[in-house]
């Protein structure tokens, strides 16, 4: 840190993203990307837009915003598209939480929430999960603070029901509830239908996971027009051309390719069940996931050692050093072939462990 760096960031611990090795050496099951390419139809539109790179993108990304609105049965004014959903979450915290209205989120959740709260000088409170990693909805009822919930939660993968989300939204009418649906397409119920009835709800989603566009950086936030207008003030005061023209065009095409999208979500769900069963047979504890990842642990090897051993064998998974979850690893669901390699490497690690142990006896 330089001596010039503002003291106001003394408490800021930047978010540490998962490893992104730029060679293709690893089977990457560490940052919940899709194992499938985007639909082929995005390539010509990206090429076409690349010829116009001289020109700024549309600051409102009108075609894409309308396409998102149509897809979810909303109006243009209920949507703001963003540079990944992280950007939307940052604006939502900045707009709807402050000293008087702190933000509340579960103690185990997406690490970025804490970072953006600190960055924006917003006090935050964390609510513990139950021992089985589920969220106790009663703890959020009538709490009178801004609430942010990932649904399904990360890194657990456990989802709340639509009724539970509604209960939180309904009992906090004077506060904003942000539901981060980055993983919703893999098996949870979206809170979008609640937007027709509640004006204190914001829903964020992303093209990074189920729509295979992580590298394009595209997300969006949905809510009542008044809330979206507030967010647009912050967006236009920070980064007016937040979505580049190639990504915006790719987003429109991706939304049209609905069969491709449905099929890839189904494959992930199939591969998730397959991997869960195989891991349970190997003695793992696996949390019930509605996302494109599994959160798993075993008594045979620590989370960190399993992560390191897998990395040595060419498979990247995610390990978090937070002591509350350091026994666990998060495994992104890839193709069936990738999951078979992952499972065979786990078995190999166990065999090697047994061999070492019998040597020592
Ligand atoms: N929410 C959750 C729970 C996530 O895990 C992620 C991905 N790291 C995001 C939001 C943000 O993803 P993106 O900015 O790529 O849309």
Boltz pocket constraint, residues with backbone or C-beta under 6 A from the ligand:
constraints:
  - pocket:
      binder: B
      contacts: [[A, 31], [A, 83], [A, 84], [A, 85], [A, 86], [A, 87], [A, 110], [A, 150], [A, 152], [A, 154], [A, 180], [A, 182], [A, 205], [A, 206], [A, 207], [A, 208], [A, 214], [A, 217], [A, 218], [A, 219]]
      max_distance: 6.0
